[in-house]
Amino acid sequence: MTLSPTLSPERARALVSRFHSTSVLVAGDLMLDHFVIGRVSRISPEAPVPVVEHDHDEYRIGGAGNVAHNVCALGGRVELVGLIGRDEPAGRLRGEMVANGMGAEGLVVDPARPTTTKQRIVTTRNQQVARVDYEDDAEAAGEVERALVDRARRALAHADVVVVSDYLKGAVTRALVAAIVDGARERRIPVLVDPKIPHIDYYTGATLVTPNHHEAETATHMRIRSDDDARRAAKVFLDRAHCHGVLITRGEHGMSMLDPAGEAHYPAVAREVADVTGAGDTVIAALALGLATGAALAEAAQLANHAAGVVVGRFGPATVSPAELIAEFTDRGTRA
């Protein structure tokens, strides 16, 4: 794959300055990230595990909610469509969404399942000790699925771009994706998908699908160890998913893209890597905002690459601000 023409600081600034005028629909699996944070000074006498002395709790919006959080942090407007339970985490999740300026009209309550929650026990030095998941990952069906489709169709009416954030937690169904793709085609707006490979057949007609390199390897049965490997895998992935374009995120090796305009590779730009959690959410949020402002896909990919370079230097699911994203281009010159 060849390097894409670089995005100038002036062009990056112009695109980012228009983020505030965009509206993004994010549909997918919502989660509440609960961090139980404490200090470790000894090992338990009961078992060879650390004893965590509780200090405080933190809550963050995870899954599809983290995509939406990234959109808001970058200045865009967002409406969320997804599932919650009828429980205390649902109230906390809804409150966090409203506090961060996210539209919550698209939330569908399924009283038969818990709100997906990931509880992480973490030390004050940001070392994860354990994680407990509360979830029911059965796919939505019946009235719940019909409600999700209805909320998505209504939200599409005022969206500039759609992101499907699939974590295999039940909200993303074949019918939901088909309704989104059909509605977006009518309005001539792009649909981006952060995928899970068991659902690869659901994404037919999407504008761009963004697997990480492990997902791309699983989908294509190919090893990706070089840019040429990524190019070949992207072609196979494109054929399997029946989408218009694919962008493979490859961690420290950057990103590789294939779409009707051609092939491109974007080297990683991170100064240092502290935690890759949520980096894919940042990538697809920045891609969506870039495309919503009228950027070419290659330009949006470079915005996304630089945004990811910021968040991997932070612990846990993180976000980047418009000023930080612009500074990435100003400080680094035109290196993409």
C-alpha positions in Angstrom: 0.0 0.0 0.0 1.2 3.5 -0.7 1.2 6.5 1.7 -1.8 8.8 1.2 -1.1 12.5 0.4 -0.7 14.3 3.7 -3.4 16.5 5.2 -2.1 20.1 5.7 -2.6 21.8 9.1 -4.7 24.4 7.4 -7.0 21.8 5.9 -7.2 19.9 9.1 -8.1 23.1 11.0 -10.8 23.9 8.5 -12.4 20.4 8.7 -12.2 20.3 12.5 -13.8 23.7 12.8 -16.9 22.4 11.1 -17.4 19.4 13.5 -19.8 21.5 15.6 -22.3 21.7 12.7 -22.5 17.9 12.2 -25.0 15.4 13.6 -24.0 11.7 14.1 -26.3 8.8 14.7 -24.5 6.1 16.7 -26.4 2.8 16.9 -25.1 -0.2 18.8 -24.2 -1.8 22.1 -24.2 0.6 25.0 -22.2 -0.2 28.1 -21.4 1.3 31.5 -17.7 1.1 32.5 -17.4 1.0 36.3 -13.9 1.4 37.7 -13.3 0.4 41.3 -10.0 2.1 42.2 -7.9 1.3 45.1 -4.4 0.7 46.6 -2.6 -2.6 46.7 -0.1 -3.1 49.5 -0.3 -6.9 50.3 -1.4 -10.3 49.0 -4.4 -12.0 50.5 -3.7 -14.8 53.0 -6.8 -16.6 51.6 -5.5 -16.9 48.0 -2.6 -15.6 45.9 -4.4 -12.5 44.8 -3.8 -8.8 45.7 -6.0 -7.1 48.3 -7.3 -3.8 46.9 -8.1 -1.2 49.5 -11.0 0.8 48.0 -10.3 4.5 47.3 -13.0 5.6 44.9 -15.3 4.7 42.0 -15.4 6.1 38.5 -18.1 5.7 35.8 -17.7 6.1 32.1 -19.9 5.6 29.0 -18.6 2.5 27.2 -19.1 0.6 24.0 -21.2 2.5 21.5 -21.5 5.2 24.2 -17.7 5.7 24.0 -18.0 6.4 20.3 -20.7 8.9 21.0 -18.6 10.4 23.8 -15.7 10.9 21.3 -18.1 12.6 18.9 -19.3 15.0 21.6 -15.7 15.7 22.8 -14.7 16.6 19.2 -17.7 19.0 19.0 -20.3 17.1 17.1 -23.9 16.4 18.0 -24.9 12.8 18.6 -28.0 10.7 19.0 -27.7 7.2 20.4 -29.8 4.2 19.6 -29.3 1.1 21.8 -30.5 -1.1 24.6 -30.6 -0.6 28.4 -32.2 -2.6 31.2 -34.5 -1.4 33.8 -31.9 -1.1 36.6 -29.6 1.2 38.5 -26.8 1.1 35.9 -29.3 2.2 33.2 -30.1 5.3 35.2 -26.5 6.1 35.7 -25.8 5.5 32.0 -28.6 7.8 31.0 -27.5 10.5 33.4 -23.9 10.3 32.1 -25.2 10.6 28.5 -27.3 13.7 29.2 -24.5 15.3 31.2 -22.2 14.9 28.2 -24.7 16.3 25.7 -25.8 13.1 24.0 -29.3 12.5 22.7 -31.0 9.7 24.6 -34.3 9.6 22.8 -33.2 6.4 20.9 -32.7 4.3 24.1 -34.9 1.2 24.2 -35.6 -0.4 27.6 -35.5 -4.2 27.7 -36.6 -5.2 31.2 -35.6 -8.8 30.5 -31.8 -8.0 30.4 -29.4 -6.1 32.5 -27.7 -2.9 31.3 -24.4 -4.1 30.0 -21.8 -3.2 32.7 -18.1 -3.9 32.9 -16.8 -3.5 36.4 -13.0 -3.2 36.5 -10.9 -3.4 39.7 -7.9 -1.1 39.1 -5.0 0.1 41.3 -4.2 3.7 41.7 -1.2 3.0 39.4 -3.7 2.0 36.6 -3.0 -1.7 36.8 -6.1 -3.8 36.2 -6.6 -6.6 38.8 -9.9 -8.1 37.6 -13.0 -7.5 35.6 -16.6 -8.5 36.2 -19.1 -8.4 33.3 -22.9 -8.0 33.8 -24.6 -8.7 30.5 -27.1 -10.7 28.4 -25.7 -10.9 24.8 -28.8 -12.6 23.2 -29.8 -10.6 20.1 -32.8 -8.4 20.4 -35.9 -9.8 18.9 -39.7 -9.2 18.7 -40.9 -5.9 20.1 -37.5 -4.9 21.3 -35.9 -5.3 17.9 -38.8 -3.5 16.2 -38.4 -0.6 18.7 -34.7 -0.3 17.9 -35.4 -0.2 14.2 -38.1 2.4 14.7 -35.8 4.6 16.8 -33.0 4.3 14.2 -35.2 5.3 11.3 -36.5 8.3 13.2 -32.9 9.4 14.1 -31.8 9.0 10.5 -34.0 11.9 9.4 -31.6 14.5 10.9 -28.2 12.6 10.8 -25.3 13.5 8.6 -23.6 10.2 9.1 -24.3 6.9 10.9 -22.0 4.7 13.0 -22.9 1.1 13.9 -20.9 0.1 16.9 -21.1 -3.7 17.3 -19.9 -5.4 20.4 -22.0 -8.6 20.1 -24.1 -7.6 23.1 -27.5 -7.9 21.4 -28.5 -4.5 20.1 -27.0 -5.0 16.5 -29.2 -7.3 14.5 -29.5 -8.0 10.8 -32.8 -6.1 10.6 -31.4 -3.1 12.4 -28.3 -2.8 10.1 -30.4 -3.3 7.0 -32.8 -0.6 8.0 -29.9 1.8 8.7 -28.2 1.0 5.4 -31.4 1.4 3.4 -32.3 4.7 5.1 -28.9 6.1 4.7 -28.8 5.2 1.0 -32.1 7.2 0.6 -30.5 10.2 2.3 -27.1 9.7 0.6 -25.2 9.7 3.9 -22.4 7.3 4.8 -22.6 4.3 7.2 -19.5 3.3 9.1 -19.3 0.0 11.0 -17.0 -1.0 13.9 -17.5 -4.7 13.4 -17.6 -8.1 15.1 -16.8 -10.9 12.8 -19.7 -13.2 13.6 -21.9 -10.4 12.2 -19.9 -9.8 9.1 -22.8 -10.8 6.8 -24.9 -8.1 8.5 -22.8 -5.2 7.1 -23.7 -5.5 3.4 -23.9 -2.1 1.7 -22.0 -0.2 4.5 -19.8 2.6 3.3 -16.8 1.6 5.4 -16.1 -1.2 7.9 -13.2 -0.8 10.4 -11.9 -4.1 11.7 -8.7 -4.2 13.8 -6.0 -6.5 12.5 -7.1 -9.5 14.6 -10.6 -9.2 13.3 -9.4 -8.9 9.8 -7.2 -12.0 10.2 -10.2 -14.0 11.6 -12.5 -12.9 8.8 -10.0 -13.6 6.0 -8.1 -16.5 7.4 -4.9 -14.6 6.5 -1.9 -13.4 8.6 -1.3 -9.7 8.6 2.4 -8.9 9.2 3.1 -6.3 6.6 1.5 -3.6 4.5 1.2 -6.0 1.6 -0.5 -8.5 3.8 -2.9 -5.9 4.9 -3.6 -4.9 1.3 -4.4 -8.5 0.3 -6.5 -9.1 3.5 -8.5 -5.9 2.8 -9.5 -7.1 -0.6 -10.7 -10.4 0.8 -12.5 -8.7 3.6 -14.2 -6.4 1.2 -15.5 -9.4 -0.8 -16.7 -11.1 2.4 -18.5 -8.2 3.9 -20.0 -6.8 0.7 -19.1 -3.3 1.9 -17.8 -0.4 -0.2 -14.6 0.2 1.8 -12.5 -1.3 4.6 -10.0 0.3 7.0 -7.9 -2.1 9.0 -6.5 -0.6 12.3 -3.2 -2.2 13.1 -2.0 -0.7 16.3 1.6 0.4 16.2 1.7 -0.4 12.5 -0.9 2.3 11.7 -4.0 1.9 9.5 -4.5 0.4 6.0 -7.5 1.3 3.8 -9.0 0.0 0.6 -12.0 1.7 -1.0 -13.2 2.5 -4.6 -10.7 5.4 -4.8 -7.7 3.0 -4.2 -5.4 1.9 -1.4 -3.6 3.8 1.3 -1.5 3.2 4.4 -1.3 5.6 7.4 1.7 5.1 9.7 0.9 5.3 13.5 1.6 8.7 15.0 1.3 7.9 18.8 4.2 9.4 20.9 3.7 6.7 23.5 1.2 4.0 24.2 -0.4 3.7 27.6 -3.6 1.9 26.8 -5.3 1.0 23.5 -8.7 0.5 25.1 -11.3 2.5 23.1 -8.9 3.6 20.4 -11.1 2.0 17.7 -14.0 4.1 19.1 -12.0 7.2 18.6 -11.0 6.3 15.1 -14.6 5.7 13.9 -15.8 8.9 15.7 -13.3 11.0 14.0 -13.9 9.3 10.6 -17.6 10.0 10.9 -17.1 13.6 11.8 -14.7 14.1 9.0 -17.0 12.6 6.4 -19.9 14.6 7.8 -18.1 17.8 7.1 -17.5 16.8 3.5 -13.9 15.5 3.8 -12.6 12.9 1.4 -12.3 9.5 3.0 -8.5 9.8 2.8 -8.7 13.1 4.7 -11.1 11.7 7.3 -8.7 8.7 7.8 -5.8 11.0 8.6 -7.9 12.9 11.1 -8.8 9.6 12.7 -5.2 8.4 12.7 -4.1 11.5 14.6 -7.0 11.3 17.0 -6.1 7.7 17.9 -2.5 8.8 18.4 -3.7 11.0 21.3 -6.0 8.6 23.1 -3.7 5.6 23.2 -1.4 7.7 25.5 -4.1 7.8 28.2 -5.5 5.1 30.5 -8.9 3.6 29.8 -11.5 4.8 27.2 -10.5 8.3 26.5 -11.4 11.2 24.2 -9.6 14.0 22.2 -10.7 17.6 21.9 -10.8 19.7 18.7 -7.9 21.8 19.9 -5.8 18.7 20.6 -6.5 17.2 17.2 -5.6 20.4 15.5 -2.4 20.6 17.5 -1.4 17.2 16.3 -1.2 18.5 12.8 0.4 21.8 13.8 3.0 20.2 16.0 3.8 17.4 13.7 3.8 19.4 10.5 2.1 17.4 7.8 3.1 13.9 8.8 0.1 11.6 8.6 
